[in-house]
Amino acid sequence: MNKLFALTLLIVLMIAAAPAAASDYVQTPRPDGFRGLAWGTPLSEIVDLVPVQEPGFKNTYFRRDEAKTFGKAEIMSVAYYFHADKLYRVGIAFKGRVNQFFLKDMLMQRYGAGRGIGFRYGWMWPDFSIELNYDNDKDTGSLYYTFEGAQK
């Protein structure tokens, strides 16, 4: 009898947890790309990207004429990351708490409340994530858009 009760309780808990797990995902549509570049775009189709020359940045590119703002935030740089020759991630570097506030506010207006863990804050979809980080000691932060779905 105890095993049957334990099994029934486990099933009830799993059913109750299912809607909570589904609600971890953002309900609005995810971004289809970044600044005119769709996720999965082959590197060979993008003419204005330049490879980052620093060690450790293989398959990482930037635009020489990249806008240094994103929404109301002033940013330092934007990096475009490729896997199997296709765009899958964009990273934005910024300095200062004010810019972190502007970025978080813009993202919350677009995608609703995200989730915070320590110094990280983010939004998740089944095949995509946005992660906002900030380092108080260095007074710098990063924002990553990462496509995790199947590449075309």
C-alpha positions in Angstrom: 0.0 0.0 0.0 2.9 2.4 0.8 4.4 1.9 -2.7 1.1 2.7 -4.4 0.7 5.8 -2.3 4.3 6.9 -3.1 3.7 6.3 -6.9 0.4 8.2 -6.8 2.1 11.1 -5.0 4.9 11.1 -7.5 2.5 11.2 -10.5 0.5 14.0 -8.9 3.7 16.1 -8.3 4.9 15.5 -11.9 1.6 16.7 -13.3 1.5 19.7 -11.0 5.1 20.6 -12.0 4.5 20.4 -15.8 2.8 23.8 -16.1 5.5 25.4 -14.0 8.3 24.0 -16.2 6.5 25.3 -19.3 6.2 28.7 -17.8 10.0 29.0 -17.6 9.9 29.9 -21.3 9.2 33.4 -22.5 5.7 33.5 -24.2 6.6 36.2 -26.7 8.4 35.3 -30.0 12.2 35.1 -29.8 14.3 37.4 -31.9 14.8 36.1 -35.4 18.2 37.6 -35.7 20.3 40.6 -34.8 20.7 43.9 -36.7 19.5 42.4 -40.0 21.3 39.1 -39.7 19.1 36.0 -39.2 20.2 33.2 -37.0 21.8 30.5 -39.2 23.0 32.9 -41.9 26.2 31.5 -43.5 29.3 33.6 -43.0 29.9 33.6 -46.8 26.7 35.7 -47.2 27.7 38.5 -44.9 30.1 40.9 -46.6 30.8 43.4 -43.8 32.2 41.2 -41.1 35.9 41.2 -40.1 37.5 38.4 -38.1 38.7 39.1 -34.5 42.5 38.7 -34.5 43.0 38.1 -30.8 43.9 34.6 -29.7 40.9 32.6 -28.4 38.4 34.2 -30.7 38.2 31.6 -33.5 35.0 32.0 -35.6 34.3 35.4 -34.0 33.7 38.5 -36.1 32.8 42.2 -35.8 31.7 45.1 -38.0 34.0 48.1 -38.3 31.1 50.5 -38.5 28.9 48.9 -35.8 26.6 51.3 -34.1 27.8 52.0 -30.5 24.3 52.1 -29.1 21.7 49.5 -28.4 18.3 50.9 -27.5 19.2 53.7 -25.0 22.4 51.9 -23.9 25.9 52.9 -25.0 27.9 49.8 -25.9 31.6 49.1 -26.4 31.4 46.3 -29.0 29.4 43.6 -30.7 30.8 40.2 -31.6 29.2 37.8 -34.0 29.9 34.1 -33.4 29.7 31.3 -35.9 29.5 27.5 -35.6 29.7 25.3 -38.7 30.0 28.6 -40.7 26.5 29.8 -39.5 25.6 32.7 -37.2 24.4 31.3 -33.8 25.4 33.9 -31.2 25.9 37.6 -30.7 27.7 39.2 -27.8 27.5 42.8 -26.7 30.0 44.4 -24.3 29.1 47.5 -22.3 30.4 49.5 -19.4 28.5 51.0 -16.4 25.4 50.3 -14.4 23.4 52.8 -16.3 23.8 50.9 -19.5 23.0 47.6 -17.7 19.8 49.2 -16.5 18.9 50.5 -20.0 19.5 47.0 -21.6 17.5 45.2 -18.9 14.7 47.6 -19.1 14.5 47.3 -22.9 14.6 43.5 -22.8 11.9 43.4 -20.0 9.6 45.6 -22.1 10.1 43.3 -25.1 10.1 39.9 -23.4 8.6 40.4 -19.9 10.2 39.5 -16.7 13.2 37.2 -17.1 14.9 35.2 -14.4 17.8 36.2 -12.2 20.4 34.1 -10.7 23.2 35.9 -8.9 24.8 38.5 -11.3 23.1 36.8 -14.3 19.6 37.7 -15.7 18.0 36.0 -18.7 15.1 34.9 -20.9 14.7 31.4 -22.4 12.8 29.9 -25.3 13.0 26.2 -26.2 15.7 27.0 -28.8 17.0 30.4 -27.8 18.3 32.3 -24.8 19.2 35.9 -23.9 21.7 36.4 -21.0 22.6 39.7 -19.4 25.7 39.7 -17.0 27.3 42.4 -15.0 30.6 42.5 -13.0 30.5 45.1 -10.3 34.3 44.9 -9.7 35.1 45.7 -13.3 32.1 47.9 -14.0 31.5 46.0 -17.2 28.8 43.7 -18.5 27.8 41.5 -21.4 24.6 40.6 -23.2 24.4 37.4 -25.2 21.8 36.3 -27.7 22.3 32.5 -28.4 20.4 30.5 -31.0 20.4 26.8 -29.8 18.1 25.3 -32.4 18.9 23.3 -35.5 20.8 25.1 -38.2 19.3 25.1 -41.7 
